[in-house]
Amino acid sequence: MTIPLPGEIGQRARDVIAGRVPVAPARDAATVVVLRDDPLEVYLLRRKATMAFAAGAYVFPGGSVDPRDADHAVAWAGPSPSEWGAAFGADERTARGLVCAAVRETFEESGVLLAGPSATTIVADTTGDDWEADRLALIDRTLSFAEFLDRRGLVLRSDLLRAWAHWITPEVESRRFDTRFFVAALPPGQRTRDVGGEADAVAWMSPAAALDRAKAGEILLMPPTFQTLTELAGFETIGDVLREERAITTVQPSAAEVDGEIVLIIPGLVPGGALGHVPGRMP
């Protein structure tokens, strides 16, 4: 699929292609598709219009890896960092950071915590002033994820996550991310909250409903979100999603000049123009 790149982003693409502007490095990042059943729905946040990246877009919880996410002090249960590295084609340290970032960012942005007192239990409730204080401390980085888990006697439950996809921001962007996508079920007893921060709205939607709203121009979906929702629309339950065996293939859109117009080429993206509108920034 190709998407025209007009205006400022199109000019930047021309400059990068011509070698006049250096390619920005891509930061490791993780995002988690939180799911609930009856019917199958996904949790989406709308990024504030003032954000420098993906402003106004509906996205899944996630963010950049904090260097401390790779700390071996993080209490861990479930598949090991080396197993996650094999799934995502990453070294063990990078994989450890990605999984920790996935769990940490999901808690920061939704209040959902994929951790428990033991390898077979999970936190049932993350509401209350004390949890909110810890969430805010994680966001402003005065508290590390390892310290947070240790303080509460919890272990990260990597077995509650499944690897889903790998997207790298195209080289023509000024802000770039090397993002691994995970899926996870909303833990029993927990509930998402409108926790603010980088988002100004949150919503549970079925994948099909989100795609329909994008087609109608009601919401903006970036290509990775659009593609993930398209894939999930083929499932009926969380169990079906979690049982899906995925071979992770890296997707990195690229810019090119076609008939005098700069376009973004996105390999594997289902065509149809259902992205909401032409994005100014591309994850």
HUTAPE-V995164 format. One line per field, one symbol per residue. psi: psi as a letter, one per 20 degrees, with the letter a starting at -180 (. if undefined). Layout:
psi->???
This chain:
psi->qqpqnrcghghggggghijipqpqqppprqqpopqrrmrpqqpqqoqqiiqhplpiqprqqraqpphihjpiioppqaprhhghhhhjlqrggggghggghggghgghiijpomrrhrijrqpipkrqhhghghghhggjkiprhghggghjlqqpniiiqqpgropppqiiqhoqqnpppqqqqpqphqqqqnjbciqjqqqpqqgggggghghijhqppqghgggghgghijqhrgggghipopoopppoqqqqpolippqppopipprikkjfroqiqo.
